[in-house]
Structures are given as C-alpha cells and as structure tokens.
Amino acid sequence: MHYIFALLKVLTYLNLIFALLIIFFERRNPSATWAWLMVLLLIPGIGFILYLLLGQNLSRRKMFDLKTEEDRFHKKLLIQGKQISEDTMEFHDKEMIEYKDMVYMHLINSQSVFTQDNQVEIYIDGHDKFDALLKSIENANHHIHMVYYIIKNDKLGNKIINALTKKASEGIEVRLLYDGMGGIRLPRRFFNKLKASGGKVACFFPSLLPLVNIRLNYRNHRKIVVIDGKEAYVGGFNIGDEYLGENKKFGYWRDTHIKITGSAVGSLQQRFLMDWRYASQEKITFDKSYFPQNCSNGQIGIQIVSSGPDSEWEQIKNGYLKMIQSAKKNIYSDSLFYTRRKYFRGSKDSFFVWS
C-alpha cells in the first residue's frame, strides 16, 4: 500500500511539472492549453503518459532554426518576382484580381509566391497517377526528390523502389523521405537496393523500437515528388496497392493528385528540401541546379501554401477561413476529416470550393 501512495505522489508531481511546462514554455492556443491542463490534473494516473504520446511539441526550436533559412530563401524569391505589395501585384487572369487580398495574405504570412505560368494535369485514378509518375522517373536527368507519408512493401512499393534504384545506378540524385509512422511496418532491408545504388533515404521521426512509435504528433503527411526541378507531383495518393484499388477491404480508391510544370515547382522543391534537411541532417543547399528556370507556356496561377509546427501562423487554416469569408454565392466542402467512414471504405475525396 505504501508503494501505491508513493507512485501516485510521483505521478501527481509529474503531472504538475508537465502542466507548468504547457503554461510557461509551449506555444499553444488557449483552448489547447486548457484541454491539456484538464487532462493532466484530472487523470493523474495516465494524464502525463497521454501528454508524452500526443501533446508534446517535439524539437520546435530546431524546426524554427531551419525555418530561418526557409524564410530567407522565400524573401529572395519575392524580390525576384517583384511581388512586394498588394497594389503592385499583377494578374494575368483578371478574375483573380477579386482575390488579390487572399493571395497577398499568403504572400506575407507564409511567403507563398503566386506564380502564373503553370500547367496542371489532374489524376483521380491511382493507375493513371503512378503510370505518369513512373514515366517521369524514367525520364529524370538530374535528380528525383520524393516524400510520401505511406510507403508499403507491396507490388507498387517495390515497383517504385526498383525504378528509383535504376535511376540512382545511372548517377541520378535520388532522395526518398518517408514518415516513421506511415512506414512503420517497412522492413529495414526494404531500401537496401536503393541505398546500395547511391540513393539516399531518410525517415521523418523514426521509431526507436520496431512497430512502436510513441511520437504520434507532427507526422509528415506530405506527398511530393519533384523531378529535375521542372515538374512536380502533389496530392492525396500514397504508395501502396490499395491506392490502385487492389485491396478488397478498401475497394476502388478515389483520390486526387496533380502534376505541375511551371514556376510553382520551385515552391514544392523548397518544401521538400526543408523537410529533407530536418529529417536527414544532410546540409543540402538550395543550389541553382534544383531551381532551373522554367520555360512553361502555362497560364494557370498557383500558390503553394504549407504550414506545420514550425509555422508562426496557421496559414492553411487561415486560408480556408479567408475563402469562407470571401464566399458570395455558395460553399461546397467534402473532407476526409468529415467523412471518416467513407475514407476507410476507399472513397476518399477531399476538396474545397468557394465562389
């Protein structure tokens, strides 16, 4: 009995310490702060364990150190693009003038450059998307940068790895980043062929124990591929047979992915390099070879906005709020967060439209 009281006393002190850390050291909004304080103070037995698993702000200072270089790089692009003020911004598509305040908001808050020379191809079927991606990989001449939240050790996963291995053996720079939670079931030998051929692989927040990862927060859910700095893929498809509709449990998988050619590729390249530097510890620089001058004849305007625990503002959230507030006729929204059951049935479709 004496040991039980001693244990409860220790747990109570730990909860109190974590509560003080939340209040004085972590940058949280008031609602999140109060929620964690309630958990820590009302559940002394397991509150601090839940906080360790779900609540801690991991490596924020390190993230902000890298963010400094990210901001410096973006500011350089802004100067080159001469997009300094809302009044001096020019739009090829005159209908976009109506939304210049939203473009300027992202320009200032997240240094997101609005480019207008892009071409876009849309994929809603996994076969079409990965056929196009494999063709782009095959045609790569300088580098392939790839990040996916989930990579499976299955037919599609091995097909992608084999394609990357082939290009690495030809002397092409290959960098592959995956998430430690999304790839938690990958065997260590999965990337051996790619590494042996000269490819580089990094894991975002890897697990310390096999099949166990206590760092549930701040996962990297991005799915970005940049080929030679000239074309990029971004969207919802991960790498796995279920995204081809070949898993009976999920059935046909409906998702959206796009291929971009044009100046917007540079923004996705920059995002990849920052994630790669953080996860791999490679002191990779923003070399000009990664940002070639695009000669696209496209006319589509694109603004790449990213945010995360290293962001000072909630840029994506603020963008959604701005779109909602700017709506004049209707708002159509369908998100995997609102249709979780459909998501697990394989009919995931996340989009937001305003007018």
C-alpha positions, 0 to 999 in steps of 0.5 A: 500500500505504501508503494501505491501512495508513493507512485501516485505522489510521483505521478501527481508531481509529474503531472504538475511539472508537465502542466507548468511546462504547457503554461510557461514554455509551449506555444499553444492556443488557449483552448489547447492549453486548457484541454491539456491542463484538464487532462493532466490534473484530472487523470493523474494516473495516465494524464502525463503518459497521454501528454508524452504520446500526443501533446508534446511539441517535439524539437520546435526550436530546431524546426524554427532554426531551419525555418530561418533559412526557409524564410530567407530563401522565400524573401529572395524569391519575392524580390525576384518576382517583384511581388512586394505589395498588394497594389503592385501585384499583377494578374494575368487572369483578371478574375483573380484580381477579386482575390488579390487580398487572399493571395497577398495574405499568403504572400506575407504570412507564409511567403507563398509566391503566386506564380502564373505560368503553370500547367496542371494535369489532374489524376483521380485514378491511382493507375493513371497517377503512378503510370505518369509518375513512373514515366517521369522517373524514367525520364529524370536527368538530374535528380528525383526528390520524393516524400510520401507519408505511406510507403508499403512493401507491396507490388507498387512499393517495390515497383517504385523502389526498383525504378528509383534504384535504376535511376540512382545506378545511372548517377541520378540524385535520388532522395526518398523521405518517408514518415516513421509512422506511415512506414512503420511496418517497412522492413529495414532491408526494404531500401537496401537496393536503393541505398546500395545504388547511391540513393539516399533515404531518410525517415521523418521521426523514426521509431526507436523500437520496431512497430512502436512509435510513441511520437504520434504528433507532427507526422509528415503527411506530405506527398511530393515528388519533384523531378529535375526541378521542372515538374512536380507531383502533389496530392492525396495518393500514397504508395501502396496497392490499395491506392490502385484499388487492389485491396478488397477491404478498401475497394476502388480508391478515389483520390486526387493528385496533380502534376505541375510544370511551371514556376510553382515547382520551385515552391514544392522543391523548397518544401521538400528540401526543408523537410529533407534537411530536418529529417536527414541532417544532410546540409543540402543547399538550395543550389541553382541546379534544383531551381532551373528556370522554367520555360512553361507556356502555362497560364494557370496561377498557383500558390503553394501554401504549407504550414506545420509546427514550425509555422508562426501562423496557421496559414492553411487554416487561415486560408480556408477561413479567408475563402469562407469569408470571401464566399458570395454565392455558395460553399461546397466542402467534402473532407476526409476529416468529415467523412471518416467512414467513407475514407476507410471504405476507399472513397476518399475525396477531399476538396474545397470550393468557394465562389 
